[in-house]
Amino acid sequence: MSKQEICYVKQAIRYTNDWDVYQSILRKAFREKVVRPTMTILIKSCIIVVTAILWCGFGQDVKAMSRTIKGDPAIVIAAFGTTTKARVTYDFFEEQLRHELPEKYKNHEIRWAFTSEIVRERANKKFKEAGLDRRYISLAQTLADLDDEGYREIVVQSLHIFPGQEFEEVEKAAEAFELLGLHITIGGTLLHEWPFVFEAVSQVEPEFLSSKEGCNILVVHGTPETFSGSTSTYLGLDRYLSSAYQNVYIGGVDGVLTRNQAIGQAKQCNPKMVRLIPFMYVAGDHIMNDIMATEVVEGEASWSMELEAGGVQVDSVMKEFKGEPFFKGLGFYPGINRMFIRQIIKNLEALER
């Protein structure tokens, strides 16, 4: 087996660390009659792994499945996820997506996948404790389910903002499942290209306080990794904002664009008014606790508390959805969502050619 083939096998195993997905791979192997050499090696390797698991005590019968191949592609929305009530941001996106899809695509299957393992674990625990019939599943599980249901073409659209580690995981998962015969196209992150960066900022710009009113901080997530592709995008965004606006700064919960840098700039603002604007798709835990909390959380004051202690008046942007107020993450901006929807439509059209 070549190094590349070993890599493919490891990749497939890594991204199917779930019993249901192992079953899907095995069923695929049983159904496959004519396969490429690399596919044969991959499937045989997967069978060995699954068989070992069966011998270790799972003891479940795995049977070949017959099903009708679906003619239309499925749409998968891959998001980071959240454990907070701000998950309704995803409902807002899906409502807009279903409304704005061209008529010929409106009946296409839409599924969700959540890329953060820790968010899936915590959210599913909350759903179970609340007695909710709801579950966050991984992209690997979602792709396996669609494969079992007969889908051969899938459009995966990332809802990630920066092209970092989470998006790389989406690409790797899709590559692993393409080896099993699926045709998968992927829509990039919000800031995947520089024109996208400028357009995204223009969508948020109406929220900015004028220089006569005060200053603005765009709050991003950030990454601790210096080598991540998103790091250059963060720095590029910071450079663009500083050149385009006199009173707009950027600060990250993590990474090179630090809280201290952003707050230090904001404290110099005259007049002493600062608007904290979430530049994350969902304004969830970080915005609620790290940024806008009114009480100390885990021994640390929020950004809002620190600014107010320095004599600065603080506010944020809000969105009312279904009668309830929420901090306004990027997913509550129709223009931002439209940037993702354009990619979905483009990929659906590409599959028709």
C-alpha positions in Angstrom: 0.0 0.0 0.0 1.4 3.4 -1.0 1.8 6.3 1.5 -1.0 8.1 -0.2 -3.3 5.2 0.1 -2.4 4.8 3.8 -3.2 8.5 4.2 -6.6 8.0 2.6 -7.4 5.1 4.8 -6.3 6.9 8.0 -8.4 9.9 6.9 -11.5 7.8 6.3 -11.1 6.1 9.6 -10.4 9.4 11.5 -13.5 11.1 10.1 -15.8 8.1 10.7 -15.2 7.7 14.5 -18.8 6.7 15.0 -20.4 3.2 14.9 -23.1 4.3 12.5 -20.6 5.6 10.0 -18.5 2.4 10.3 -21.6 0.5 9.4 -22.2 2.7 6.4 -18.7 2.1 5.1 -19.1 -1.6 5.5 -22.5 -1.6 3.7 -20.9 0.4 0.9 -18.2 -2.2 0.6 -20.8 -5.0 0.3 -22.7 -3.1 -2.4 -19.6 -2.2 -4.4 -19.1 -4.6 -7.4 -16.6 -2.7 -9.5 -14.0 -0.5 -7.7 -10.8 1.2 -8.5 -7.6 -0.3 -7.0 -7.3 2.5 -4.4 -11.0 2.1 -3.5 -10.5 -1.6 -3.1 -7.6 -1.1 -0.7 -9.6 1.5 1.2 -12.7 -0.6 1.5 -10.7 -3.7 2.5 -8.9 -1.7 5.2 -12.2 -0.3 6.5 -13.6 -3.9 6.6 -10.7 -5.0 8.7 -11.2 -2.2 11.2 -15.0 -2.8 11.4 -14.5 -6.5 11.7 -12.1 -6.0 14.6 -14.7 -3.7 16.3 -17.4 -6.4 15.8 -15.1 -9.0 17.4 -14.5 -6.7 20.3 -18.1 -6.9 21.4 -20.4 -4.8 19.3 -22.1 -7.9 18.0 -24.4 -6.1 15.7 -25.5 -7.7 12.4 -24.4 -5.6 9.4 -26.4 -6.3 6.2 -26.1 -5.0 2.7 -28.8 -2.4 2.0 -30.6 -1.8 -1.2 -32.1 1.7 -1.8 -33.1 3.9 -4.6 -30.5 6.3 -5.9 -31.6 9.9 -5.5 -31.6 12.1 -8.6 -31.3 15.4 -7.0 -28.3 16.5 -4.9 -28.6 17.1 -1.1 -27.5 20.3 0.6 -25.5 20.1 3.8 -24.9 23.2 5.9 -21.7 22.8 8.0 -21.6 25.1 11.0 -19.4 25.3 14.1 -22.4 24.9 16.5 -23.4 26.5 19.8 -24.7 25.3 23.1 -26.7 28.6 23.7 -30.1 29.8 22.8 -28.4 31.7 19.9 -28.7 28.5 17.9 -31.9 30.0 16.5 -29.5 31.9 14.2 -29.4 28.6 12.2 -33.2 28.6 12.0 -33.0 32.2 10.6 -30.5 31.0 8.0 -32.5 28.0 6.9 -35.7 30.1 6.6 -33.9 32.5 4.4 -32.2 29.7 2.4 -35.5 28.0 1.7 -37.1 31.3 0.6 -34.3 32.4 -1.7 -33.4 29.1 -3.4 -34.6 29.1 -7.0 -37.8 27.2 -7.6 -36.1 24.2 -9.1 -34.0 23.7 -6.0 -36.7 24.4 -3.3 -37.5 20.7 -2.8 -33.9 19.6 -2.4 -33.0 17.9 0.9 -31.3 20.2 3.5 -29.3 18.8 6.3 -27.2 20.3 9.1 -23.8 19.2 10.4 -21.8 20.7 13.3 -18.1 20.6 13.2 -17.1 21.2 16.8 -16.9 18.0 18.7 -17.1 19.6 22.1 -20.1 21.7 21.1 -21.8 18.5 19.8 -21.2 16.7 23.1 -22.4 19.6 25.3 -25.4 20.5 23.1 -26.6 16.9 22.9 -26.3 16.5 26.6 -28.4 19.6 27.1 -31.0 18.4 24.5 -31.2 15.0 26.3 -31.6 16.6 29.7 -34.3 18.9 28.4 -36.2 16.0 26.8 -35.8 17.5 23.3 -35.9 15.2 20.3 -32.9 17.0 18.8 -29.2 16.1 18.2 -26.2 17.7 16.7 -24.3 15.3 14.4 -20.9 15.5 12.7 -20.3 16.1 9.0 -19.0 12.6 8.7 -22.3 11.2 10.1 -24.4 13.4 7.9 -22.5 12.3 4.8 -22.8 8.7 5.8 -26.6 9.1 6.3 -27.0 10.7 2.9 -25.0 7.9 1.3 -27.2 5.3 2.9 -30.3 7.1 1.7 -29.0 7.0 -1.9 -27.6 10.5 -2.5 -24.7 10.5 -4.8 -24.2 14.3 -5.2 -23.9 16.6 -2.2 -23.3 20.3 -1.9 -21.6 21.1 1.4 -21.7 24.8 2.4 -19.5 26.0 5.3 -20.9 28.7 7.6 -17.5 29.4 9.0 -16.3 32.9 8.9 -12.5 32.5 8.5 -10.7 29.7 6.5 -9.1 28.1 9.5 -8.8 24.7 11.1 -12.6 24.0 11.2 -12.9 24.6 7.4 -9.9 22.4 6.8 -11.7 19.6 8.7 -14.7 20.0 6.4 -12.5 19.6 3.4 -10.8 16.5 4.7 -14.1 14.9 5.7 -15.5 15.5 2.2 -12.4 14.1 0.6 -12.6 10.9 2.7 -16.2 10.3 1.6 -15.5 11.1 -2.0 -13.4 8.0 -1.9 -16.6 6.1 -1.2 -18.1 7.2 -4.4 -19.9 10.5 -3.4 -19.6 13.6 -5.6 -19.2 16.5 -3.1 -18.7 20.2 -3.8 -17.8 22.6 -1.0 -18.7 26.3 -0.6 -16.0 28.3 1.1 -16.0 30.4 4.2 -17.5 33.9 4.4 -14.0 35.5 4.0 -12.5 33.0 1.6 -11.6 35.7 -1.0 -10.7 39.3 -0.5 -13.7 40.6 -2.4 -15.8 38.6 0.1 -14.0 40.4 3.0 -14.9 43.8 1.6 -18.5 42.8 1.0 -18.9 41.3 4.4 -17.7 44.5 6.1 -20.1 46.5 4.0 -23.0 44.4 5.3 -22.0 45.2 8.9 -21.0 48.9 8.2 -24.6 50.3 8.9 -24.1 49.2 12.5 -21.0 51.4 13.0 -21.1 54.4 15.2 -19.9 57.5 13.4 -16.7 59.1 14.6 -18.8 61.8 16.2 -20.7 59.2 18.2 -17.8 57.0 19.3 -15.8 53.9 18.3 -16.5 50.3 17.2 -14.8 47.0 18.0 -15.5 44.0 15.7 -15.2 41.0 17.9 -13.7 37.9 16.2 -13.0 34.4 17.5 -9.3 34.2 16.6 -7.0 31.2 16.5 -4.1 30.3 18.8 -2.2 28.9 15.8 0.3 31.1 13.9 0.3 28.8 10.9 -3.5 28.7 10.4 -4.8 30.1 7.1 -7.2 32.2 9.1 -4.4 34.1 10.7 -3.5 36.0 7.5 -7.2 36.8 7.0 -7.5 38.2 10.5 -4.5 40.4 9.9 -5.7 41.4 6.5 -9.1 42.4 7.9 -7.4 44.4 10.7 -5.3 46.3 8.1 -8.3 47.0 5.9 -10.4 48.3 8.8 -7.6 50.6 10.1 -7.2 52.1 6.6 -10.9 52.4 5.7 -12.2 53.7 9.1 -10.8 55.9 11.8 -12.9 54.5 14.6 -13.2 50.7 13.9 -11.0 48.2 15.6 -10.8 44.5 15.7 -10.2 42.2 18.7 -10.1 38.5 19.1 -11.1 36.2 21.9 -8.0 34.3 21.0 -5.0 34.8 18.8 -2.8 37.7 17.5 -5.5 40.4 17.6 -5.8 40.5 21.4 -8.4 41.8 23.8 -5.9 44.2 25.3 -5.1 45.7 21.9 -8.7 46.3 21.0 -9.7 47.6 24.4 -6.6 49.8 24.7 -7.6 51.5 21.4 -11.2 51.8 22.4 -10.3 53.5 25.7 -8.8 56.4 23.7 -12.0 57.0 21.9 -13.5 60.4 22.1 -16.4 60.6 22.8 -16.2 57.7 25.2 -18.7 55.4 23.6 -17.9 52.0 22.2 -20.1 49.6 20.3 -19.0 45.9 20.5 -20.1 44.2 17.2 -20.0 40.4 17.0 -18.1 39.3 13.9 -19.0 35.6 14.5 -21.8 33.8 12.7 -23.5 33.0 16.0 -23.3 35.5 18.9 -23.3 32.7 21.5 -21.2 31.8 24.5 -18.2 34.1 23.7 -20.4 37.2 23.2 -22.7 36.5 26.1 -19.9 35.7 28.6 -16.5 36.9 27.4 -17.7 40.1 25.8 -21.0 41.4 27.1 -21.5 39.8 30.6 -22.4 42.1 33.4 -20.9 39.9 36.1 -17.5 38.3 36.5 -17.4 34.9 34.7 -14.7 32.4 35.9 -12.7 35.1 37.6 -12.5 37.5 34.7 -14.4 40.6 33.9 -16.0 40.9 30.4 -14.8 43.3 27.8 -17.9 45.4 28.5 -17.2 45.5 32.2 -13.5 46.5 31.7 -14.5 49.3 29.3 -17.2 50.6 31.6 -14.8 50.5 34.5 -12.6 52.8 32.5 -15.4 55.3 32.0 -16.5 54.2 28.6 -20.2 53.7 27.7 -20.8 50.4 25.9 -23.5 48.9 23.8 -23.8 46.1 21.3 -26.1 45.3 18.3 -29.3 43.3 18.9 -31.8 41.4 16.7 -35.3 40.4 17.6 -36.3 37.0 16.3 -39.6 35.3 17.0 -40.4 37.8 19.7 -37.1 37.4 21.6 -34.0 39.6 21.6 -30.6 38.2 20.7 -27.1 39.6 20.3 -26.7 40.1 16.5 -24.3 37.6 15.1 -23.5 37.6 11.4 -26.1 35.0 10.8 -28.8 37.5 11.5 -27.7 39.7 8.5 -29.6 38.7 5.4 -26.8 40.2 3.2 -24.3 37.9 4.9 -26.5 34.9 4.5 -27.0 35.8 0.9 -23.2 35.5 0.4 -23.4 31.9 1.5 -26.6 31.2 -0.5 -24.9 32.4 -3.7 -22.2 29.8 -3.2 -24.8 27.1 -2.7 -26.7 28.0 -5.9 -23.4 28.2 -7.8 -22.5 24.7 -6.8 -25.9 23.3 -7.5 -25.7 24.8 -11.0 -22.3 23.3 -11.5 -23.6 19.9 -10.7 -26.1 20.3 -13.6 -23.4 20.8 -16.2 
